[in-house]
Amino acid sequence: MTLMLCTSMGMHSPGAKGGPMHYADSVGLKNVYDKICEFRDRYGEEYWQPAPLLKQLAEEGKSFAQWDAEIGVA
């Protein structure tokens, strides 16, 4: 929740849409991770590098919402 709130407010995403973390959860973190890796391979690491947390959650098959609930911030 905290991460989603910060990114939604900081990036001026419409609150009703849930923000970028909600969107990533809705399309699947594995899909997002795979696409970033594809961009990294095509355009280089200096421009595209997946975040360690995204990699971890994608490999574990979890969502940002699950991670947020697990760490007990929400």
N, C-alpha and C positions, 0 to 999 in steps of 0.2 A: 504494500500500500504506500509506504513512504517513498520508495523509489519511483513508483508510478505517479504519485502526486507531484514530486519534484520535476520529473521530466515533462509531465503534462503542463504544469504551470510555467516552467522555464522555456519550453519550446512553443508555447502558445497553442497547444493542441486543443481542439474542442473537448471540453470536459465530458460531454454526452457521448463522445466516441471512445472514451477510455484512455486515450493517449497511446504513445508508441509501444509501451510494454504490453498493453492489452492487445494491440494489433498483432504484435509478434506472437503472443500466446494464441491468438485466433488463427493464425496461419501455420503455427507450429514452429517451435524454436529450432528444431532440426532443419526445417526448410530455410529459415533465416540464416542459420549457421552455414548451411551448404552453399547458399547464394553468396554470402560474404566470402567464403573460401574460393568460390568460382571467380569472383571479382578480384580477389587477391592474386590468384594465379594468372589472370588476364592482365591486370593493370599494375601489379606490384605491391609488396608489403608496405611500402612507404605510404600508400593511400588507403589500403584495405587490410585490416587486421581484426579478426573477431576478438571480442573481449573474453578474458578467461572465464568469467561467470557464464556467459552465453555458451561457450564450449562445454563447460561442465554440465550445465542443465540439458543441453542438447544430447550429450552422451548418456545422461541418466534418464532421458525421456520425460523430464519434468518441465513445468511451466514457471514463469515468473511468479504467478499467483501462488503456486504450491511452495516455491522457495520463500516467498514473503510470509506465508502462514507458518512455515517451519521455523523461521528465525524469530517469530513472535513479535514482529514490529506492528503489525496491523491491529 
